[in-house]
Amino acid sequence: MTTPAISFEFFPPKTLEASFRLWDTVQTLAPLEPRFVSVTYGAGGTTRQLTREAVETLHKSAGLQVAAHLTCVDASRSETLAIADDFARAGVTDIVALRGDPPKGSGGFRPHPDGFEDSCALISALADTGRFNIRVGAYPERHPEAADDAADVDWLKRKIDAGASEAITQFFFEADTFLRFRDRCAKAGIDAPIVPGILPIENWSNTRRFATACGTGVPQWLDDAFDKATRDGREDLLATALATELCSDLLEEGVETLHFYTLNRPELTRDICHALGVTPKVKLRDVA
């Protein structure tokens, strides 16, 4: 089994305490030398300014390749492209382009009157600037708004054709879920890299609720395993073992890169990476 290339997702802090947690997370995971780290947007673009600040700080202070999430929710085309321009001026040229989740209680996504109608329009506009490396989301299980399973593959192909270079999937719990999706994408002529998104399970009840909301299937065996682990006080041990096994199964099937959703809590992600052979790189100045 080869050692994978890795990347991490963080979310922007909303409080001083959260700022310290993010910096601790970065300090813990940066020595693993990720390909890049991404910083999310909140639903409805609620953390737009916070995301921009976090991206620029990580880029300048941590020496990491940073990919900024950018959505087209509740913003005009000019406002969205102005944010992209700000990123480029700050030296951040990697963007994860997403339609974005609508604000809570809004009843679903509605394009801004002067905004991008969907993620493909956003991707195309970013690609036309020639300034960005664009990544996009992918859904190995049916997106809650998708008409059928084929729609998720069709949308991904449209996004790649619009100018994206790589896709990162929603999280999933069984390797076959990703592998079947990869096969369907290959059959549809998608040849861009598709990176599996891995979510280390910090809290099973929260993860389960999130999975249900975003259409991720929850196998019964996983419920049973966490019920027992909770009784025994071994949730973290189980979470580490399950994620490591999932990643190992993917690597054995030819996957070379993994993207971890860290939730700004680095310990499980670090332990899983160590188990996969991804260890801190010691520089000569560290041992001099």
Backbone as JSON, one array per atom type, in Angstrom:
{
  "sequence": "MTTPAISFEFFPPKTLEASFRLWDTVQTLAPLEPRFVSVTYGAGGTTRQLTREAVETLHKSAGLQVAAHLTCVDASRSETLAIADDFARAGVTDIVALRGDPPKGSGGFRPHPDGFEDSCALISALADTGRFNIRVGAYPERHPEAADDAADVDWLKRKIDAGASEAITQFFFEADTFLRFRDRCAKAGIDAPIVPGILPIENWSNTRRFATACGTGVPQWLDDAFDKATRDGREDLLATALATELCSDLLEEGVETLHFYTLNRPELTRDICHALGVTPKVKLRDVA",
  "N": [[0.85, -1.2, 0.0], [0.66, 2.12, -0.96], [1.86, 5.27, 0.35], [-0.47, 7.79, 0.92], [-1.14, 10.95, -0.78], [-2.29, 13.89, 0.85], [-4.92, 16.11, 1.98], [-6.53, 18.78, 3.79], [-9.56, 19.96, 5.32], [-10.67, 22.94, 6.8], [-12.71, 25.03, 8.96], [-13.77, 28.47, 9.13], [-13.03, 30.45, 12.03], [-15.38, 31.66, 14.46], [-15.22, 32.82, 16.92], [-12.98, 34.01, 19.51], [-11.94, 31.87, 20.98], [-12.37, 29.81, 19.16], [-10.64, 30.63, 17.19], [-8.13, 30.15, 18.33], [-8.35, 27.37, 18.45], [-8.42, 26.68, 15.75], [-5.85, 27.5, 14.98], [-4.28, 25.78, 16.57], [-5.05, 23.39, 15.37], [-4.0, 23.71, 12.8], [-1.25, 23.87, 13.44], [-0.84, 21.29, 14.37], [-1.38, 19.66, 12.15], [-0.05, 20.68, 9.91], [2.71, 19.83, 9.79], [2.45, 17.4, 8.46], [2.54, 17.93, 5.85], [0.44, 18.65, 3.82], [-1.11, 18.55, 0.52], [-2.74, 20.72, 0.03], [-4.77, 22.98, 1.95], [-8.2, 23.55, 2.71], [-10.68, 26.09, 3.19], [-13.84, 26.56, 4.53], [-17.1, 27.88, 3.53], [-19.85, 29.24, 5.33], [-23.33, 28.15, 5.55], [-25.4, 29.74, 3.18], [-23.52, 31.68, 2.71], [-22.68, 32.81, 5.07], [-20.3, 33.05, 6.44], [-18.62, 34.54, 4.89], [-16.79, 36.8, 5.03], [-15.25, 35.99, 7.21], [-14.17, 33.64, 6.2], [-12.55, 34.67, 4.16], [-10.68, 36.12, 5.67], [-9.52, 34.04, 7.21], [-8.41, 32.42, 5.2], [-6.48, 34.14, 4.04], [-4.84, 34.6, 6.23], [-3.86, 32.0, 6.86], [-2.51, 31.47, 4.51], [-0.47, 33.41, 4.52], [0.77, 33.14, 7.05], [1.12, 30.44, 7.77], [2.35, 29.15, 5.73], [1.1, 27.41, 3.96], [-0.43, 25.81, 1.12], [-3.36, 27.16, 0.19], [-6.78, 26.6, -0.36], [-9.57, 28.38, -1.17], [-12.96, 28.22, -0.29], [-15.66, 29.1, -2.38], [-18.8, 30.41, -3.03], [-22.0, 30.87, -4.73], [-24.18, 31.9, -3.43], [-26.62, 34.22, -2.45], [-25.29, 36.52, -3.49], [-24.15, 38.86, -5.93], [-22.92, 38.49, -9.32], [-20.75, 40.24, -9.72], [-20.0, 40.84, -7.07], [-19.21, 38.31, -6.17], [-17.08, 37.69, -7.91], [-15.41, 39.74, -7.22], [-14.57, 38.99, -4.69], [-13.11, 36.73, -5.4], [-11.1, 38.02, -6.84], [-9.86, 39.4, -4.74], [-8.78, 37.24, -3.34], [-6.92, 36.33, -5.24], [-5.18, 38.54, -5.39], [-4.08, 38.36, -2.89], [-2.46, 36.24, -3.21], [-3.63, 33.77, -3.25], [-4.62, 31.26, -5.2], [-6.03, 28.96, -5.53], [-9.22, 27.61, -5.66], [-12.17, 26.28, -4.26], [-14.96, 25.74, -5.84], [-18.35, 26.15, -5.39], [-21.91, 25.67, -5.49], [-23.25, 26.19, -3.12], [-24.9, 26.1, 0.09], [-28.28, 27.0, 0.69], [-29.55, 29.76, 2.72], [-30.67, 28.92, 6.03], [-34.03, 27.93, 6.42], [-34.89, 29.11, 4.11], [-36.17, 27.72, 2.17], [-34.94, 26.54, 0.01], [-32.48, 26.68, -2.71], [-32.17, 29.72, -4.41], [-31.2, 31.59, -7.13], [-29.32, 34.61, -6.87], [-30.66, 37.7, -8.07], [-28.86, 39.04, -9.77], [-26.88, 37.22, -9.89], [-24.82, 34.19, -10.14], [-26.28, 31.41, -11.73], [-25.85, 28.77, -11.1], [-23.41, 26.3, -9.96], [-21.82, 25.64, -12.18], [-21.85, 27.89, -13.81], [-20.48, 29.68, -12.19], [-17.96, 28.38, -12.04], [-17.18, 28.47, -14.73], [-16.9, 31.24, -15.11], [-14.81, 31.81, -13.33], [-12.82, 30.22, -14.47], [-12.49, 31.54, -16.89], [-11.03, 33.76, -16.2], [-8.46, 32.86, -15.99], [-6.85, 32.69, -13.77], [-7.02, 30.87, -11.71], [-6.79, 27.7, -10.01], [-9.18, 25.31, -10.03], [-11.25, 23.54, -7.91], [-13.94, 21.21, -7.27], [-17.08, 20.07, -5.8], [-18.27, 16.69, -5.32], [-20.65, 13.99, -5.46], [-20.93, 10.95, -4.2], [-23.09, 9.51, -3.33], [-26.61, 9.93, -3.79], [-27.35, 13.3, -4.19], [-29.42, 15.34, -2.1], [-31.1, 16.96, -3.67], [-31.01, 15.87, -6.15], [-32.36, 14.38, -9.12], [-32.02, 11.72, -9.8], [-29.64, 8.97, -9.53], [-27.92, 9.22, -11.69], [-27.83, 11.92, -12.16], [-25.98, 13.17, -10.46], [-23.51, 12.36, -11.49], [-23.72, 13.46, -14.04], [-23.82, 16.22, -13.42], [-21.29, 16.55, -12.29], [-19.65, 16.04, -14.5], [-20.35, 18.22, -16.1], [-19.31, 20.27, -14.52], [-16.56, 19.74, -14.56], [-16.11, 20.02, -17.29], [-16.63, 22.73, -17.47], [-14.39, 23.89, -16.45], [-13.12, 22.99, -14.13], [-10.5, 21.32, -12.3], [-10.29, 19.19, -10.59], [-12.08, 17.03, -8.36], [-13.68, 16.82, -5.17], [-15.09, 14.56, -2.97], [-18.26, 14.31, -1.2], [-18.47, 13.08, 2.17], [-18.46, 9.56, 3.06], [-19.27, 6.22, 4.16], [-18.51, 3.64, 3.48], [-16.16, 1.9, 1.49], [-16.9, 0.83, -1.02], [-18.94, 2.51, -1.84], [-17.68, 4.84, -2.78], [-16.04, 3.67, -4.77], [-17.82, 2.54, -6.62], [-19.0, 4.88, -7.53], [-16.78, 6.14, -8.68], [-16.32, 4.39, -10.82], [-18.66, 4.82, -12.32], [-18.29, 7.48, -13.03], [-15.97, 7.3, -14.62], [-17.0, 5.8, -16.73], [-18.67, 7.7, -17.79], [-16.91, 9.35, -19.0], [-15.39, 11.07, -17.49], [-12.32, 12.25, -16.66], [-10.83, 13.66, -14.87], [-9.12, 13.96, -11.69], [-10.7, 12.41, -8.9], [-11.2, 12.92, -5.65], [-11.52, 11.17, -2.67], [-13.54, 12.2, 0.06], [-12.96, 12.2, 3.48], [-14.36, 11.72, 6.61], [-13.42, 11.83, 9.79], [-14.88, 10.41, 12.66], [-15.92, 12.27, 15.13], [-18.03, 12.58, 16.88], [-20.6, 10.45, 17.15], [-23.46, 10.7, 17.12], [-23.87, 13.34, 16.23], [-22.56, 13.19, 13.75], [-24.11, 11.27, 12.48], [-26.57, 12.56, 12.26], [-25.87, 14.68, 10.58], [-25.11, 13.21, 8.31], [-27.55, 12.09, 7.53], [-28.92, 14.4, 6.79], [-27.54, 15.22, 4.52], [-27.77, 13.2, 2.7], [-26.13, 10.97, 2.92], [-25.63, 7.55, 3.16], [-26.29, 5.48, 6.0], [-24.98, 2.69, 7.28], [-26.35, -0.16, 9.01], [-24.59, -1.66, 10.55], [-22.74, 0.2, 11.4], [-24.13, 1.88, 13.14], [-24.61, -0.06, 15.14], [-21.97, -0.65, 15.92], [-21.05, 1.78, 17.04], [-22.88, 2.11, 19.1], [-22.09, 0.08, 20.86], [-19.41, 0.82, 21.29], [-19.75, 3.27, 22.55], [-20.91, 2.53, 24.96], [-18.73, 1.23, 26.04], [-16.88, 3.22, 26.25], [-15.1, 3.73, 24.14], [-15.1, 5.28, 21.83], [-13.36, 6.98, 20.31], [-11.26, 5.27, 19.7], [-12.57, 3.38, 18.11], [-13.43, 5.07, 16.03], [-10.99, 5.89, 14.91], [-9.96, 3.42, 14.03], [-11.93, 2.61, 12.17], [-11.89, 4.66, 10.21], [-9.26, 4.47, 9.36], [-9.25, 1.89, 8.27], [-11.12, 2.25, 6.2], [-9.75, 4.12, 4.58], [-7.49, 2.59, 3.94], [-8.64, 0.51, 2.44], [-9.48, 1.99, 0.22], [-7.01, 2.91, -0.79], [-5.88, 0.49, -1.55], [-7.36, 0.0, -3.76], [-6.35, 1.64, -5.66], [-6.62, 4.36, -5.17], [-5.01, 7.46, -4.66], [-4.92, 9.87, -3.36], [-6.25, 11.63, -0.53], [-8.8, 13.44, 1.16], [-9.36, 15.15, 4.1], [-11.97, 15.93, 6.28], [-11.66, 17.94, 8.84], [-13.02, 19.22, 10.91], [-11.88, 21.12, 12.5], [-10.65, 19.84, 14.58], [-7.96, 18.2, 15.34], [-6.86, 15.73, 16.23], [-7.86, 13.04, 15.72], [-7.69, 12.94, 12.92], [-4.91, 13.32, 12.58], [-3.96, 10.96, 13.85], [-5.04, 8.98, 12.22], [-3.78, 9.56, 9.79], [-1.11, 9.04, 10.54], [-1.32, 6.27, 10.94], [-1.62, 5.49, 8.34], [0.84, 5.86, 7.33], [1.59, 8.43, 6.85], [3.59, 10.73, 8.04], [5.04, 13.25, 10.24], [7.2, 15.57, 8.62], [10.52, 15.94, 9.24], [12.57, 18.68, 9.37], [15.92, 19.76, 8.64], [16.69, 21.96, 10.19], [15.16, 21.59, 12.42], [16.41, 19.68, 13.92], [18.91, 20.49, 14.32]],
  "CA": [[0.0, 0.0, 0.0], [1.45, 3.34, -1.05], [1.48, 6.35, 1.26], [-1.28, 8.72, 0.13], [-1.09, 12.4, -0.65], [-3.42, 14.27, 1.7], [-5.31, 17.52, 2.14], [-7.39, 18.97, 4.96], [-10.53, 21.05, 5.31], [-10.92, 23.67, 8.04], [-13.74, 26.06, 8.83], [-13.3, 29.72, 9.72], [-13.46, 30.63, 13.42], [-16.33, 32.75, 14.73], [-14.92, 33.37, 18.24], [-11.56, 33.98, 19.85], [-11.6, 30.49, 21.34], [-12.32, 29.03, 17.92], [-9.42, 31.03, 16.48], [-7.03, 29.37, 18.92], [-8.51, 25.96, 18.07], [-8.0, 26.55, 14.36], [-4.39, 27.59, 14.91], [-3.78, 24.52, 17.11], [-5.28, 22.38, 14.35], [-3.01, 23.93, 11.75], [0.07, 23.51, 13.97], [-0.78, 19.83, 14.51], [-1.48, 18.95, 10.88], [0.86, 21.22, 8.89], [3.93, 19.01, 9.59], [2.17, 16.26, 7.58], [2.76, 18.46, 4.5], [-0.69, 18.43, 2.9], [-1.07, 19.19, -0.8], [-3.37, 22.01, 0.25], [-5.84, 22.99, 2.94], [-9.31, 24.36, 2.25], [-11.44, 26.79, 4.24], [-15.23, 26.5, 4.08], [-18.1, 28.94, 3.68], [-21.06, 28.83, 6.05], [-24.55, 28.11, 4.76], [-25.87, 31.06, 2.8], [-22.43, 32.65, 2.67], [-22.69, 33.53, 6.35], [-18.93, 33.29, 6.95], [-17.85, 35.02, 3.74], [-15.66, 37.62, 5.46], [-14.4, 35.16, 8.07], [-13.44, 32.73, 5.32], [-11.5, 35.44, 3.5], [-9.63, 36.43, 6.65], [-8.82, 32.81, 7.56], [-7.62, 32.01, 4.05], [-5.32, 35.0, 3.88], [-3.94, 34.38, 7.37], [-3.19, 30.71, 6.69], [-1.58, 31.58, 3.38], [0.69, 34.24, 4.87], [1.43, 32.8, 8.31], [1.39, 29.02, 7.96], [3.11, 28.62, 4.61], [0.35, 26.33, 3.35], [-1.22, 26.06, -0.08], [-4.73, 27.28, 0.7], [-7.88, 26.68, -1.33], [-10.7, 29.08, -0.57], [-14.3, 27.92, -0.79], [-16.38, 30.25, -2.93], [-20.13, 30.01, -3.45], [-22.76, 31.92, -5.41], [-25.4, 32.13, -2.66], [-26.89, 35.57, -1.94], [-24.29, 37.49, -3.94], [-24.17, 39.11, -7.36], [-21.71, 38.05, -10.04], [-19.64, 41.17, -9.48], [-19.56, 40.66, -5.7], [-18.51, 37.02, -6.07], [-15.8, 37.78, -8.62], [-14.55, 40.66, -6.46], [-13.96, 38.18, -3.63], [-12.08, 35.94, -6.08], [-9.98, 38.93, -7.13], [-9.16, 39.64, -3.48], [-7.96, 36.05, -3.08], [-5.79, 36.31, -6.17], [-4.23, 39.59, -5.0], [-3.41, 37.89, -1.68], [-1.62, 35.1, -3.57], [-4.4, 32.53, -3.15], [-5.13, 31.0, -6.54], [-6.8, 27.72, -5.51], [-10.59, 27.85, -5.21], [-13.17, 25.22, -4.3], [-16.14, 26.46, -6.32], [-19.55, 25.42, -5.01], [-23.14, 26.45, -5.51], [-23.45, 26.63, -1.75], [-26.17, 25.79, 0.75], [-29.11, 28.19, 0.91], [-29.74, 30.1, 4.13], [-31.64, 28.09, 6.73], [-35.39, 28.43, 6.4], [-35.18, 29.84, 2.87], [-36.98, 26.9, 1.27], [-34.16, 26.03, -1.12], [-31.59, 27.61, -3.4], [-32.67, 30.61, -5.45], [-30.1, 32.45, -7.55], [-29.4, 36.07, -6.72], [-31.13, 38.26, -9.35], [-27.72, 39.38, -10.61], [-25.82, 36.28, -9.53], [-24.63, 32.97, -10.92], [-27.44, 30.54, -11.58], [-25.44, 27.49, -10.53], [-21.96, 26.18, -9.79], [-21.15, 25.6, -13.47], [-21.67, 29.27, -14.26], [-19.39, 30.22, -11.37], [-16.71, 27.74, -12.47], [-16.84, 28.99, -16.05], [-16.43, 32.62, -14.95], [-13.49, 31.75, -12.71], [-11.89, 29.67, -15.46], [-12.25, 32.55, -17.91], [-10.01, 34.71, -15.72], [-7.15, 32.25, -16.15], [-6.05, 32.97, -12.57], [-7.31, 29.97, -10.6], [-6.94, 26.25, -10.07], [-10.54, 25.18, -9.51], [-11.76, 22.24, -7.46], [-15.4, 21.21, -7.1], [-17.64, 18.99, -5.0], [-18.88, 15.54, -6.01], [-21.55, 13.29, -4.54], [-20.97, 9.52, -4.52], [-24.47, 9.1, -3.08], [-27.49, 10.91, -4.41], [-27.57, 14.6, -3.55], [-30.84, 15.46, -1.75], [-31.87, 17.65, -4.71], [-30.82, 15.2, -7.45], [-33.52, 13.63, -9.6], [-31.65, 10.31, -9.77], [-28.21, 8.77, -9.32], [-27.17, 9.68, -12.86], [-27.73, 13.39, -12.15], [-24.75, 13.59, -9.79], [-22.41, 12.17, -12.44], [-23.9, 14.46, -15.11], [-23.41, 17.53, -12.9], [-19.83, 16.59, -12.14], [-19.06, 16.18, -15.84], [-20.54, 19.62, -16.5], [-18.39, 21.12, -13.75], [-15.21, 19.53, -15.1], [-16.09, 20.63, -18.62], [-16.66, 24.18, -17.31], [-13.06, 24.38, -16.14], [-12.56, 22.45, -12.89], [-9.4, 20.38, -12.53], [-10.31, 18.1, -9.62], [-13.29, 16.98, -7.54], [-13.58, 16.26, -3.82], [-16.43, 14.02, -2.7], [-18.91, 14.29, 0.1], [-18.0, 11.91, 2.93], [-19.2, 8.3, 2.94], [-18.84, 5.32, 5.23], [-18.02, 2.36, 2.96], [-15.31, 2.11, 0.31], [-17.62, 0.5, -2.25], [-19.73, 3.67, -2.25], [-16.81, 5.66, -3.63], [-15.52, 2.93, -5.91], [-18.89, 2.46, -7.62], [-19.14, 6.22, -8.11], [-15.62, 6.34, -9.55], [-16.56, 3.62, -12.04], [-19.7, 5.5, -13.1], [-17.68, 8.69, -13.58], [-15.08, 6.89, -15.71], [-17.86, 5.4, -17.84], [-19.23, 8.92, -18.36], [-15.85, 10.09, -19.66], [-14.74, 12.01, -16.57], [-10.95, 11.78, -16.42], [-10.19, 14.48, -13.82], [-9.01, 13.24, -10.42], [-11.8, 12.48, -7.95], [-10.56, 12.66, -4.36], [-12.51, 10.83, -1.65], [-13.6, 12.99, 1.28], [-12.99, 11.33, 4.65], [-14.79, 12.41, 7.83], [-13.2, 11.13, 11.06], [-16.11, 10.57, 13.45], [-15.67, 12.8, 16.48], [-19.24, 12.38, 17.68], [-21.43, 9.66, 16.24], [-24.83, 11.21, 16.99], [-23.8, 14.52, 15.35], [-22.2, 12.75, 12.4], [-25.26, 10.57, 11.9], [-27.56, 13.58, 11.92], [-25.35, 15.38, 9.41], [-25.17, 12.28, 7.19], [-28.95, 11.99, 7.1], [-29.3, 15.66, 6.15], [-26.9, 15.42, 3.21], [-28.01, 12.06, 1.84], [-25.12, 9.91, 3.08], [-26.21, 6.34, 3.74], [-25.73, 5.03, 7.27], [-25.2, 1.25, 7.4], [-26.76, -0.6, 10.34], [-23.43, -2.14, 11.32], [-22.06, 1.35, 11.98], [-24.93, 2.2, 14.33], [-24.36, -1.07, 16.17], [-20.59, -0.53, 16.41], [-20.92, 2.94, 17.92], [-23.66, 1.83, 20.32], [-21.25, -0.72, 21.75], [-18.23, 1.61, 21.65], [-20.16, 4.3, 23.51], [-21.07, 1.86, 26.27], [-17.41, 0.84, 26.54], [-16.01, 4.39, 26.3], [-14.03, 3.56, 23.16], [-15.53, 5.88, 20.57], [-12.22, 7.47, 19.53], [-10.53, 4.11, 19.21], [-13.35, 2.84, 17.0], [-13.41, 6.02, 14.92], [-9.67, 5.82, 14.27], [-9.84, 2.13, 13.34], [-12.83, 2.57, 11.01], [-11.42, 5.56, 9.16], [-8.02, 3.91, 8.82], [-9.62, 0.76, 7.41], [-11.74, 2.81, 5.0], [-8.68, 4.68, 3.74], [-6.65, 1.48, 3.44], [-9.4, -0.15, 1.36], [-9.44, 2.87, -0.96], [-5.65, 2.9, -1.33], [-5.67, -0.8, -2.2], [-8.07, 0.05, -5.03], [-5.71, 2.59, -6.56], [-6.75, 5.76, -4.76], [-3.69, 7.99, -4.3], [-5.07, 11.1, -2.59], [-7.36, 11.65, 0.41], [-9.12, 14.77, 1.7], [-9.94, 14.94, 5.42], [-12.79, 16.97, 6.91], [-11.09, 17.89, 10.2], [-13.89, 19.9, 11.89], [-10.96, 21.89, 13.35], [-10.23, 18.99, 15.71], [-6.95, 17.51, 14.53], [-6.24, 14.54, 16.79], [-8.24, 11.83, 14.99], [-7.11, 13.02, 11.57], [-3.47, 13.07, 12.73], [-3.73, 9.54, 14.17], [-5.36, 8.2, 11.02], [-2.68, 9.77, 8.84], [0.04, 8.29, 11.03], [-1.56, 4.84, 10.69], [-1.48, 5.26, 6.9], [2.23, 6.09, 6.95], [1.84, 9.86, 6.64], [4.2, 11.17, 9.3], [5.63, 14.59, 10.14], [8.49, 15.7, 7.95], [11.49, 16.64, 10.09], [13.52, 19.47, 8.6], [17.24, 19.77, 9.28], [16.78, 22.99, 11.23], [14.47, 21.12, 13.61], [17.26, 18.77, 14.69], [20.26, 21.06, 14.4]],
  "C": [[0.88, 1.24, 0.0], [0.95, 4.38, -0.05], [0.72, 7.4, 0.46], [-0.81, 10.16, 0.24], [-2.37, 12.82, 0.07], [-3.71, 15.76, 1.59], [-6.33, 17.58, 3.27], [-8.38, 20.11, 4.73], [-10.69, 21.62, 6.71], [-12.14, 24.56, 7.85], [-13.29, 27.31, 9.57], [-13.83, 29.92, 11.12], [-14.4, 31.82, 13.56], [-16.07, 33.41, 16.08], [-13.42, 33.33, 18.46], [-11.12, 32.57, 20.2], [-11.46, 29.62, 20.1], [-11.09, 29.38, 17.1], [-8.21, 30.26, 17.0], [-7.12, 27.9, 18.5], [-8.06, 25.74, 16.63], [-6.47, 26.58, 14.27], [-3.74, 26.33, 15.48], [-3.92, 23.4, 16.08], [-4.25, 22.49, 13.24], [-1.62, 23.5, 12.22], [0.24, 22.0, 14.07], [-0.67, 19.14, 13.15], [-0.52, 19.46, 9.8], [2.12, 20.38, 8.7], [3.72, 17.77, 8.71], [2.27, 16.65, 6.11], [1.62, 18.12, 3.54], [-0.47, 19.09, 1.54], [-1.64, 20.6, -0.72], [-4.3, 21.87, 1.44], [-6.94, 23.89, 2.41], [-10.03, 24.96, 3.44], [-12.86, 26.98, 3.74], [-15.94, 27.85, 4.18], [-19.22, 28.4, 4.54], [-22.25, 28.8, 5.11], [-25.02, 29.53, 4.45], [-24.78, 32.1, 2.74], [-22.23, 33.4, 3.96], [-21.3, 33.79, 6.9], [-18.03, 33.85, 5.86], [-16.61, 35.81, 4.16], [-14.7, 36.82, 6.33], [-13.56, 34.2, 7.23], [-12.27, 33.47, 4.66], [-10.34, 35.73, 4.45], [-8.82, 35.18, 7.0], [-7.92, 32.34, 6.43], [-6.34, 32.83, 3.95], [-4.32, 34.82, 5.02], [-3.17, 33.08, 7.23], [-2.16, 30.78, 5.57], [-0.31, 32.32, 3.78], [1.48, 33.67, 6.04], [1.84, 31.34, 8.43], [2.17, 28.4, 6.81], [2.44, 27.46, 3.91], [-0.27, 26.77, 2.03], [-2.68, 26.04, 0.35], [-5.71, 27.38, -0.45], [-9.09, 27.28, -0.62], [-12.01, 28.57, -1.16], [-14.95, 29.21, -1.28], [-17.72, 29.76, -3.46], [-20.84, 31.17, -4.14], [-24.1, 32.19, -4.72], [-25.46, 33.59, -2.21], [-25.8, 36.58, -2.28], [-24.41, 37.65, -5.45], [-22.9, 38.56, -8.0], [-20.53, 38.94, -9.71], [-19.11, 41.04, -8.06], [-18.75, 39.39, -5.54], [-17.14, 37.1, -6.74], [-14.85, 38.76, -7.93], [-13.86, 39.92, -5.32], [-12.84, 37.32, -4.23], [-10.86, 36.8, -6.39], [-9.16, 39.22, -5.87], [-8.26, 38.45, -3.13], [-6.72, 36.06, -3.96], [-4.73, 37.35, -5.78], [-3.45, 39.2, -3.74], [-2.51, 36.69, -1.95], [-2.32, 33.76, -3.48], [-5.07, 32.27, -4.49], [-5.81, 29.63, -6.66], [-8.18, 28.02, -4.95], [-11.38, 26.55, -5.29], [-14.5, 25.9, -4.62], [-17.39, 25.6, -6.12], [-20.78, 26.3, -5.23], [-23.4, 27.04, -4.14], [-24.83, 26.25, -1.22], [-26.97, 27.06, 0.92], [-29.22, 28.52, 2.39], [-30.82, 29.22, 4.76], [-33.02, 28.75, 6.69], [-35.78, 29.13, 5.11], [-36.03, 29.04, 1.89], [-36.24, 26.39, 0.05], [-33.36, 27.1, -1.81], [-32.36, 28.42, -4.45], [-31.53, 31.54, -5.85], [-30.37, 33.91, -7.22], [-29.83, 36.65, -8.07], [-30.01, 38.61, -10.32], [-26.57, 38.4, -10.43], [-25.69, 35.11, -10.49], [-25.79, 32.02, -10.67], [-27.1, 29.19, -10.97], [-23.93, 27.43, -10.47], [-21.23, 26.18, -11.12], [-20.9, 27.0, -14.02], [-20.54, 29.94, -13.49], [-18.04, 29.67, -11.83], [-16.26, 28.32, -13.79], [-16.28, 30.41, -15.96], [-15.04, 32.65, -14.32], [-12.44, 31.24, -13.7], [-11.53, 30.71, -16.52], [-11.19, 33.57, -17.49], [-8.6, 34.18, -15.93], [-6.26, 32.37, -14.93], [-6.13, 31.87, -11.53], [-7.21, 28.5, -11.0], [-8.23, 25.93, -9.34], [-10.86, 23.73, -9.15], [-13.27, 22.36, -7.22], [-15.82, 20.06, -6.22], [-18.22, 17.9, -5.88], [-19.64, 14.72, -4.99], [-21.66, 11.81, -4.93], [-22.32, 8.87, -4.2], [-25.38, 10.24, -3.49], [-27.65, 12.17, -3.57], [-29.07, 14.75, -3.25], [-31.7, 16.13, -2.82], [-31.76, 16.97, -6.07], [-32.04, 14.39, -7.83], [-33.27, 12.12, -9.55], [-30.14, 10.21, -9.61], [-27.38, 9.32, -10.48], [-26.95, 11.19, -12.83], [-26.43, 13.85, -11.5], [-23.53, 13.43, -10.69], [-22.5, 13.21, -13.55], [-23.45, 15.85, -14.65], [-21.9, 17.62, -12.75], [-19.16, 16.74, -13.5], [-19.21, 17.62, -16.34], [-19.55, 20.54, -15.79], [-16.95, 20.96, -14.24], [-15.09, 20.2, -16.47], [-16.07, 22.17, -18.55], [-15.31, 24.75, -16.91], [-12.45, 23.89, -14.84], [-11.5, 21.4, -13.19], [-9.47, 19.14, -11.65], [-11.6, 18.18, -8.83], [-12.99, 16.35, -6.19], [-14.97, 15.79, -3.43], [-16.95, 14.38, -1.31], [-18.41, 13.05, 0.85], [-18.96, 10.74, 2.76], [-18.6, 7.34, 3.94], [-18.29, 3.98, 4.74], [-17.28, 2.59, 1.65], [-16.04, 1.85, -0.99], [-18.46, 1.66, -2.76], [-18.91, 4.56, -3.17], [-16.39, 4.93, -4.89], [-16.56, 2.78, -7.01], [-19.08, 3.81, -8.32], [-17.99, 6.5, -9.07], [-15.81, 5.62, -10.87], [-17.59, 4.31, -12.93], [-19.15, 6.77, -13.75], [-16.76, 8.36, -14.75], [-15.89, 6.51, -16.94], [-18.45, 6.61, -18.55], [-18.17, 9.79, -19.02], [-15.18, 11.14, -18.79], [-13.34, 11.49, -16.27], [-10.19, 12.65, -15.43], [-10.11, 13.69, -12.53], [-10.25, 13.47, -9.54], [-11.26, 12.0, -6.61], [-11.64, 12.31, -3.34], [-12.4, 11.71, -0.42], [-13.81, 12.09, 2.48], [-13.36, 12.16, 5.88], [-14.5, 11.54, 9.05], [-14.36, 11.43, 12.01], [-15.78, 10.98, 14.87], [-16.83, 12.5, 17.42], [-20.27, 11.69, 16.79], [-22.84, 10.24, 16.07], [-24.85, 12.45, 16.08], [-23.5, 14.12, 13.91], [-23.38, 12.07, 11.72], [-26.33, 11.55, 11.45], [-27.14, 14.34, 10.66], [-25.45, 14.49, 8.17], [-26.59, 12.19, 6.64], [-29.37, 13.24, 6.32], [-28.72, 15.8, 4.75], [-26.97, 14.19, 2.32], [-26.97, 10.96, 1.9], [-25.74, 8.71, 3.78], [-25.5, 5.92, 5.01], [-26.01, 3.53, 7.42], [-25.52, 0.86, 8.85], [-25.57, -1.04, 11.19], [-22.69, -0.99, 12.01], [-22.8, 1.85, 13.23], [-24.61, 1.24, 15.46], [-22.97, -0.92, 16.78], [-20.45, 0.65, 17.36], [-21.77, 2.81, 19.18], [-22.8, 1.09, 21.33], [-20.03, 0.09, 22.22], [-18.57, 2.69, 22.67], [-20.32, 3.71, 24.9], [-19.71, 1.55, 26.89], [-16.44, 2.02, 26.66], [-14.86, 4.33, 25.32], [-14.38, 4.17, 21.82], [-14.35, 6.33, 19.71], [-11.42, 6.33, 18.93], [-11.25, 3.5, 18.0], [-13.28, 3.77, 15.79], [-12.08, 5.98, 14.17], [-9.53, 4.54, 13.46], [-10.7, 2.1, 12.08], [-12.33, 3.44, 9.88], [-10.13, 5.04, 8.53], [-8.31, 2.75, 7.88], [-10.25, 1.25, 6.11], [-10.68, 3.36, 4.05], [-7.81, 3.59, 3.14], [-7.34, 0.75, 2.29], [-9.36, 0.69, 0.08], [-8.05, 2.85, -1.61], [-5.36, 1.6, -2.06], [-6.36, -0.87, -3.56], [-7.55, 1.15, -5.95], [-5.9, 4.05, -6.24], [-5.39, 6.26, -4.27], [-3.77, 9.23, -3.42], [-6.32, 11.03, -1.72], [-7.54, 13.07, 0.94], [-9.87, 14.57, 3.01], [-10.73, 16.17, 5.88], [-12.46, 16.97, 8.4], [-12.02, 18.41, 11.28], [-13.07, 20.71, 12.9], [-10.6, 21.15, 14.64], [-9.25, 17.98, 15.14], [-6.55, 16.12, 14.99], [-6.58, 13.27, 16.01], [-7.61, 11.82, 13.6], [-5.61, 12.73, 11.62], [-3.2, 11.58, 12.96], [-4.01, 8.65, 12.97], [-4.25, 8.33, 9.99], [-1.43, 9.0, 9.25], [-0.11, 6.79, 10.72], [-1.41, 4.49, 9.21], [-0.06, 5.51, 6.4], [2.56, 7.52, 6.64], [2.32, 10.43, 7.96], [4.83, 12.54, 9.13], [6.99, 14.57, 9.46], [9.41, 16.53, 8.84], [12.48, 17.36, 9.21], [14.84, 19.56, 9.37], [17.34, 20.8, 10.38], [16.1, 22.56, 12.51], [15.37, 20.25, 14.5], [18.68, 19.32, 14.86], [20.59, 21.47, 15.82]]
}
